[in-house]
Amino acid sequence: MKNTKAEMIFSKIFKHLLIYFFLFCSYKAESQNVIVVDSITKVPLSFVAVEFNNTGFYSSIDGKFDLKSAVSDSIKIKLLGYKTQSIITANIQDTIFLRPQSYKLDEIVLTGNPTETKSIKLLKGAKSFGSWPLQPKSEIITSVYPLDKTKNYYINKISIRFSKVIEKKELKNTNVKAYVRIHIYDSDKNKLSEPLYSSEPIDVNSFSKDIAIFDVSEQVLLLKESGIFIGLELIGYYLDSKEQESVNSVIRPQLTSKTNDYFKSNSYLRFVFQNNAQLIPINEIIKKGNPNGREISRNLNIGLELSK
């Protein structure tokens, strides 16, 4: 009788273990966490682009993503400042190491002359069509062509103003953070060319007027006659490192109808994971949405601090 009772207890334990085993196997089949790190420092890399089949997503703030979400035989791992990797998904284990990549900049000649600086202030915002409802995983890109008084100056700081947004119900939780970053690209024959720099992501206050200031003084970025492109990307909305879905955008970088005496510009929209090479003029989109069909000129409102 004792043996029978012991067998019954063992049978129950075995059944429980078997259930846990199958649940564990099921979990492993449904998700496979991978982390992307710097190959030298081994530090996790935030918001790395995981591209596949003309779509994609970002790794989390702590560099992690679920490989099962990439429904493809291969993926491309991209982050400005690192060498892009194309990897067969079946070969991925638990860690992806990205190698830093340096970009070739023009030769710089240092002189003993005192530094001359120019501060180009943000312009007055437009009364109508005065901001752009930036969506997650999209980028508003502005060309900057210097006029004579700012040619061959170095860019120290870039300022971008965001319009105040009152739709608090869209995020439902005011602790949700909207992460943005800027990208700077070279210009070749008035077209977007090589990437030069990508900032660390920062969070922007969605519910008050906010000015994001990006210090790029250590990057030695020259404002040549051929110009540059400055891109502002909304990565997405996050709460406690988890991405949050939002139907409507509550991040609106300010647009201006004014011009200044320091540079000429044109603004475009680009979707990060779709038609990467296609830049859609902002003014064309505004014109289509304008019932009167009249010409409207708007550009991303950018302030610059320059030195020479």
GUBA-216775 format. One record per residue (C-alpha): x, y negated, z negated; residue in one letter. Coordinates in nm, 4 decimals, padded with zeros to 6 digits, m for minus. Example, Ala and Ser with C-alpha at 12.3 -4.5 7.8 and 13.67 -1.06 7.14 Angstrom:
<recs>
REC_east_north_up_type
REC_01.2300_00.4500_m00.7800_A
REC_01.3670_00.1060_m00.7140_S
</recs>
This chain:
<recs>
REC_east_north_up_type
REC_00.0000_00.0000_00.0000_M
REC_00.2842_m00.2342_m00.0816_K
REC_00.4441_m00.1686_00.2546_N
REC_00.1190_m00.2468_00.4318_T
REC_00.0849_m00.5772_00.2445_K
REC_00.4441_m00.6671_00.3234_A
REC_00.3849_m00.5836_00.6873_E
REC_00.0805_m00.8098_00.6924_M
REC_00.2770_m01.0999_00.5444_I
REC_00.5596_m01.0421_00.7899_F
REC_00.3096_m01.0273_01.0763_S
REC_00.1602_m01.3662_00.9762_K
REC_00.5040_m01.5259_00.9482_I
REC_00.6036_m01.3815_01.2835_F
REC_00.2871_m01.5161_01.4471_K
REC_00.3531_m01.8642_01.3053_H
REC_00.7110_m01.8560_01.4273_L
REC_00.5939_m01.7408_01.7679_L
REC_00.3450_m02.0282_01.7877_I
REC_00.6132_m02.2817_01.6898_Y
REC_00.8477_m02.1325_01.9469_F
REC_00.5946_m02.1683_02.2286_F
REC_00.5058_m02.5206_02.1166_L
REC_00.8750_m02.6105_02.1192_F
REC_00.9196_m02.4608_02.4656_C
REC_00.6122_m02.6441_02.5862_S
REC_00.7464_m02.9736_02.4498_Y
REC_01.0813_m02.9160_02.6152_K
REC_00.9057_m02.8472_02.9453_A
REC_00.7040_m03.1681_02.9196_E
REC_00.9866_m03.4027_02.8263_S
REC_01.3604_m03.4247_02.8604_Q
REC_01.5152_m03.7242_02.6881_N
REC_01.8240_m03.8678_02.8555_V
REC_02.0378_m04.1578_02.7380_I
REC_02.2456_m04.3897_02.9573_V
REC_02.5690_m04.5208_02.8036_V
REC_02.8755_m04.7226_02.8998_D
REC_03.1456_m04.4748_03.0026_S
REC_03.4135_m04.6672_02.8110_I
REC_03.2444_m04.7935_02.4952_T
REC_02.9811_m04.5168_02.4784_K
REC_02.7296_m04.7887_02.3830_V
REC_02.3698_m04.7259_02.5064_P
REC_02.2666_m04.9510_02.7971_L
REC_01.9273_m05.1222_02.7764_S
REC_01.6825_m05.1450_03.0666_F
REC_01.8772_m04.9454_03.3248_V
REC_01.6866_m04.9001_03.6509_A
REC_01.5909_m04.5396_03.7309_V
REC_01.4910_m04.5332_04.0993_E
REC_01.3310_m04.2558_04.3036_F
REC_01.0964_m04.2308_04.6047_N
REC_01.0742_m04.6108_04.6495_N
REC_00.9534_m04.6541_04.2908_T
REC_01.1019_m04.6290_03.9440_G
REC_01.1133_m04.7483_03.5841_F
REC_01.3571_m04.8726_03.3207_Y
REC_01.5325_m04.6982_03.0377_S
REC_01.4240_m04.8172_02.6924_S
REC_01.5934_m05.0832_02.4805_I
REC_01.8118_m04.8086_02.3324_D
REC_01.9003_m04.6695_02.6755_G
REC_01.6703_m04.3643_02.6745_K
REC_01.4227_m04.2321_02.9294_F
REC_01.2228_m03.9158_02.9946_D
REC_01.3694_m03.7370_03.2947_L
REC_01.0353_m03.5620_03.3569_K
REC_00.8892_m03.9036_03.4458_S
REC_01.1139_m03.9148_03.7517_A
REC_00.9232_m03.6852_03.9861_V
REC_01.1979_m03.6276_04.2395_S
REC_01.4893_m03.3983_04.3201_D
REC_01.7314_m03.6863_04.2742_S
REC_01.7421_m04.0272_04.1079_I
REC_01.9505_m04.3417_04.1390_K
REC_02.0779_m04.5102_03.8219_I
REC_02.1444_m04.8831_03.8645_K
REC_02.2528_m05.1692_03.6407_L
REC_02.4244_m05.4836_03.7621_L
REC_02.7849_m05.4783_03.6459_G
REC_02.8058_m05.0979_03.6733_Y
REC_02.8646_m04.8566_03.9590_K
REC_02.5393_m04.7110_04.0913_T
REC_02.5032_m04.3353_04.0535_Q
REC_02.2912_m04.1013_04.2665_S
REC_02.2313_m03.7820_04.0705_I
REC_02.0480_m03.4553_04.1372_I
REC_01.7949_m03.4238_03.8550_T
REC_01.8652_m03.0537_03.8022_A
REC_02.2263_m03.1380_03.7143_N
REC_02.1417_m03.3928_03.4439_I
REC_02.2024_m03.2887_03.0851_Q
REC_02.1353_m03.5341_02.8018_D
REC_02.3761_m03.8238_02.8719_T
REC_02.4577_m04.0307_03.1802_I
REC_02.7812_m04.2313_03.1766_F
REC_02.7894_m04.5496_03.3854_L
REC_03.1258_m04.6946_03.4836_R
REC_03.1723_m05.0737_03.4709_P
REC_03.2273_m05.2421_03.8049_Q
REC_03.4071_m05.5696_03.8628_S
REC_03.3043_m05.8059_04.1411_Y
REC_03.5529_m05.9955_04.3503_K
REC_03.5375_m06.3704_04.2921_L
REC_03.7097_m06.6451_04.4848_D
REC_04.0590_m06.7440_04.3745_E
REC_04.0568_m07.0170_04.1108_I
REC_04.3182_m07.2913_04.0866_V
REC_04.3544_m07.4425_03.7396_L
REC_04.4648_m07.8043_03.7072_T
REC_04.5528_m08.0316_03.4206_G
REC_04.2759_m08.2771_03.5067_N
REC_04.0191_m08.3526_03.2372_P
REC_03.6905_m08.1644_03.2711_T
REC_03.4091_m08.3476_03.4440_E
REC_03.0590_m08.2329_03.3578_T
REC_02.7157_m08.2898_03.5039_K
REC_02.3860_m08.2133_03.3347_S
REC_02.0966_m08.1557_03.5753_I
REC_01.7821_m08.1744_03.3676_K
REC_01.4637_m07.9764_03.4206_L
REC_01.2198_m08.1593_03.6460_L
REC_00.8609_m08.2498_03.5709_K
REC_00.6254_m07.9549_03.6146_G
REC_00.3558_m07.9597_03.8809_A
REC_m00.0032_m08.0353_03.7753_K
REC_m00.1560_m07.7742_04.0047_S
REC_00.0100_m07.4393_04.0750_F
REC_00.2496_m07.5423_03.8002_G
REC_00.3630_m07.1969_03.6882_S
REC_00.4085_m06.8475_03.8236_W
REC_00.2411_m06.5412_03.6611_P
REC_00.5458_m06.3168_03.6685_L
REC_00.4629_m05.9469_03.6528_Q
REC_00.6796_m05.6790_03.4882_P
REC_00.9504_m05.5380_03.7127_K
REC_00.9383_m05.8370_03.9461_S
REC_01.1821_m06.1203_04.0024_E
REC_01.1383_m06.4812_04.1092_I
REC_01.4515_m06.5790_04.3031_I
REC_01.5609_m06.9331_04.3862_T
REC_01.8314_m07.0401_04.6287_S
REC_02.0535_m07.3233_04.5073_V
REC_02.2414_m07.5187_04.7757_Y
REC_02.4558_m07.7981_04.6279_P
REC_02.4563_m08.1496_04.7681_L
REC_02.7819_m08.3420_04.8032_D
REC_02.7947_m08.4571_04.4403_K
REC_02.7820_m08.0998_04.3010_T
REC_02.9805_m07.8959_04.5548_K
REC_03.2503_m07.6744_04.4044_N
REC_03.1377_m07.7259_04.0472_Y
REC_03.1300_m07.4342_03.8055_Y
REC_02.8041_m07.3303_03.6422_I
REC_02.8128_m07.3358_03.2628_N
REC_02.4473_m07.3029_03.1677_K
REC_02.1144_m07.2299_03.3364_I
REC_01.7867_m07.3473_03.1821_S
REC_01.4384_m07.2222_03.2723_I
REC_01.1164_m07.3493_03.1152_R
REC_00.8087_m07.1333_03.0556_F
REC_00.4593_m07.2776_03.0452_S
REC_00.2488_m07.2240_02.7360_K
REC_00.0081_m06.9338_02.7662_V
REC_m00.3102_m06.9099_02.5605_I
REC_m00.4332_m06.5606_02.6537_E
REC_m00.3297_m06.3946_02.3286_K
REC_m00.5850_m06.1202_02.3812_K
REC_m00.3873_m05.9959_02.6816_E
REC_m00.1069_m05.8687_02.4602_L
REC_m00.3382_m05.7903_02.1646_K
REC_m00.0381_m05.8008_01.9337_N
REC_00.1661_m06.1194_01.8994_T
REC_00.4646_m05.9128_01.7844_N
REC_00.5028_m05.7813_02.1381_V
REC_00.8196_m05.9173_02.2979_K
REC_00.8529_m06.0153_02.6623_A
REC_01.2062_m05.9397_02.7827_Y
REC_01.3591_m06.1352_03.0709_V
REC_01.7053_m06.1642_03.2217_R
REC_01.8680_m06.3586_03.5025_I
REC_02.0661_m06.2279_03.7965_H
REC_02.3022_m06.4358_04.0078_I
REC_02.3727_m06.3392_04.3686_Y
REC_02.6117_m06.4698_04.6304_D
REC_02.4752_m06.6322_04.9457_S
REC_02.5784_m06.5282_05.2968_D
REC_02.4367_m06.7320_05.5861_K
REC_02.1458_m06.8426_05.3664_N
REC_02.0618_m06.4831_05.2764_K
REC_02.0819_m06.2934_04.9492_L
REC_02.4181_m06.1203_04.9293_S
REC_02.6411_m05.9538_04.6686_E
REC_02.5375_m05.9519_04.2997_P
REC_02.7710_m06.1595_04.0843_L
REC_02.6264_m06.1496_03.7349_Y
REC_02.3434_m06.0166_03.5205_S
REC_02.2641_m06.1573_03.1757_S
REC_02.1803_m05.9653_02.8631_E
REC_01.8014_m05.9327_02.8225_P
REC_01.6394_m06.1882_02.5919_I
REC_01.2853_m06.2133_02.4603_D
REC_01.0688_m06.5156_02.5407_V
REC_00.7882_m06.6499_02.3249_N
REC_00.4731_m06.6051_02.5323_S
REC_00.2503_m06.8248_02.3204_F
REC_00.4384_m07.1547_02.3072_S
REC_00.6381_m07.3654_02.5480_K
REC_00.9778_m07.2064_02.5590_D
REC_01.3036_m07.2882_02.7336_I
REC_01.5426_m07.0021_02.7993_A
REC_01.9071_m07.1120_02.8186_I
REC_02.1601_m06.8727_02.9670_F
REC_02.5268_m06.9457_02.8949_D
REC_02.7338_m06.8242_03.1920_V
REC_03.0443_m07.0363_03.1282_S
REC_03.2689_m06.7312_03.0895_E
REC_03.1680_m06.5881_03.4276_Q
REC_03.3508_m06.8494_03.6433_V
REC_03.0614_m06.8919_03.8872_L
REC_03.1430_m07.1454_04.1584_L
REC_02.8657_m07.3448_04.3238_L
REC_03.0032_m07.3312_04.6774_K
REC_02.8622_m07.5105_04.9785_E
REC_02.7110_m07.1796_05.0950_S
REC_02.5075_m07.1731_04.7735_G
REC_02.3949_m06.9043_04.5334_I
REC_02.0693_m06.7315_04.4384_F
REC_01.9386_m06.7293_04.0806_I
REC_01.6841_m06.4608_03.9931_G
REC_01.4601_m06.4491_03.6854_L
REC_01.3291_m06.0988_03.6160_E
REC_01.0549_m05.9955_03.3753_L
REC_01.1613_m05.6514_03.2584_I
REC_00.8415_m05.5857_03.0642_G
REC_00.6647_m05.6064_02.7293_Y
REC_00.7963_m05.4094_02.4322_Y
REC_00.6884_m05.3375_02.0759_L
REC_00.9311_m05.1575_01.8453_D
REC_01.1373_m05.0527_02.1497_S
REC_00.8318_m04.8990_02.3226_K
REC_00.7077_m05.0419_02.6507_E
REC_00.3569_m05.1881_02.6395_Q
REC_00.1141_m05.1988_02.9278_E
REC_m00.0427_m05.5339_03.0147_S
REC_m00.3088_m05.5911_03.2812_V
REC_m00.2305_m05.9603_03.3324_N
REC_00.1006_m06.1367_03.2962_S
REC_00.1379_m06.3807_03.0103_V
REC_00.4854_m06.4943_03.1090_I
REC_00.4714_m06.7941_03.3404_R
REC_00.8006_m06.9600_03.4419_P
REC_00.7351_m07.3215_03.5286_Q
REC_00.7234_m07.4414_03.8890_L
REC_00.7943_m07.7947_04.0077_T
REC_00.7017_m07.9966_04.3139_S
REC_00.9837_m08.2448_04.2505_K
REC_01.3301_m08.2533_04.4056_T
REC_01.6580_m08.3805_04.2649_N
REC_01.9750_m08.5410_04.3982_D
REC_02.1987_m08.2462_04.3117_Y
REC_02.0790_m07.9393_04.5026_F
REC_01.8190_m07.8070_04.7457_K
REC_01.6261_m07.4909_04.6744_S
REC_01.3636_m07.2434_04.7911_N
REC_01.1897_m06.9850_04.5750_S
REC_01.0925_m06.6276_04.6542_Y
REC_00.9333_m06.3249_04.4916_L
REC_01.0800_m05.9753_04.4905_R
REC_00.9517_m05.6497_04.3410_F
REC_01.2382_m05.4610_04.1827_V
REC_01.1340_m05.1064_04.2752_F
REC_00.9557_m05.1827_04.6041_Q
REC_01.1000_m05.3263_04.9237_N
REC_01.4125_m05.4407_04.7463_N
REC_01.5436_m05.6262_05.0502_A
REC_01.2234_m05.8227_05.1048_Q
REC_01.2013_m06.1757_04.9684_L
REC_00.8504_m06.3226_04.9871_I
REC_00.8406_m06.7058_04.9904_P
REC_00.6445_m06.8343_04.6902_I
REC_00.4916_m07.1147_04.8962_N
REC_00.3456_m06.8662_05.1451_E
REC_00.1737_m06.6778_04.8632_I
REC_00.0379_m07.0014_04.7151_I
REC_m00.0873_m07.1138_05.0557_K
REC_m00.2817_m06.7895_05.1048_K
REC_m00.4446_m06.8338_04.7648_G
REC_m00.5280_m07.1977_04.8273_N
REC_m00.8834_m07.2315_04.9692_P
REC_m00.7943_m07.5573_05.1475_N
REC_m00.4991_m07.3948_05.3208_G
REC_m00.2879_m07.7083_05.2802_R
REC_00.0879_m07.6978_05.2569_E
REC_00.2163_m07.6788_04.8999_I
REC_00.5813_m07.6913_04.8033_S
REC_00.6796_m07.5343_04.4731_R
REC_01.0085_m07.4095_04.3338_N
REC_01.1216_m07.2509_04.0111_L
REC_01.2089_m07.5311_03.7692_N
REC_01.5794_m07.4874_03.6933_I
REC_01.8203_m07.7035_03.4930_G
REC_02.1971_m07.6686_03.5277_L
REC_02.5034_m07.7698_03.3323_E
REC_02.8041_m07.7950_03.5621_L
REC_03.1741_m07.8672_03.5159_S
REC_03.4757_m07.9304_03.7353_K
</recs>
